[in-house]
Amino acid sequence: MHKSFSLLELLIVIATISIILTFAIPKFDMITSTSKITELKSNIALIRNGINKFKTNQILLAQSSDITSLDSAIVEKNNESLFNNVIEFSIVSTTSSINEIGKWIKTSQSSYEYLLSSSKKVLFSLEDNNFICKSSFEICKEIE
């Protein structure tokens, strides 16, 4: 005699798994989004701290404390070292054509973008020796 599952038992198991996945998948997406925001906040804090450290060193050396560039990376180029003038390790860039989530894009000599998701970018700019969020108020408030 062969033992097997009935069609009703299989349908109940499939329905139970479907219900569990209905709740689990959005939670996973939320965790991924939260981790990217946390990584961005960390990067911003490091960059701003590096800018302050650079300005302090320049003042102590009795030199101009103006920062003209955060790095010597090429605009819109993949795998460039970003922010190496103000932080001791490099953050690797991507390009707008590649659009890697969780990476920085250098858009001009003093402007940068961070990709939070495929549809959400956060814009930053170096202005008056400060690294400023230039996106919408809601996005900037979320990461500050």
Stockholm file with secondary structure:
# STOCKHOLM 1.0

chainA/1-144         MHKSFSLLELLIVIATISIILTFAIPKFDMITSTSKITELKSNIALIRNGINKFKTNQILLAQSSDITSLDSAIVEKNNESLFNNVIEFSIVSTTSSINEIGKWIKTSQSSYEYLLSSSKKVLFSLEDNNFICKSSFEICKEIE
#=GR chainA/1-144 SS CCCCCCHHHHHHHHHHHHHHHHHHHHHHHHHHHHHHHHHHHHHHHHHHHHHHHHHHHHHHTTSCCCCCCSCCCCTTCTTCEESTTTSSSCEEBCCTTTCCTTCEEECSSSEEEEESSSSCEEEEEEETTEEEECSCHHHHHHHC
#=GC SS_cons         CCCCCCHHHHHHHHHHHHHHHHHHHHHHHHHHHHHHHHHHHHHHHHHHHHHHHHHHHHHHTTSCCCCCCSCCCCTTCTTCEESTTTSSSCEEBCCTTTCCTTCEEECSSSEEEEESSSSCEEEEEEETTEEEECSCHHHHHHHC
//
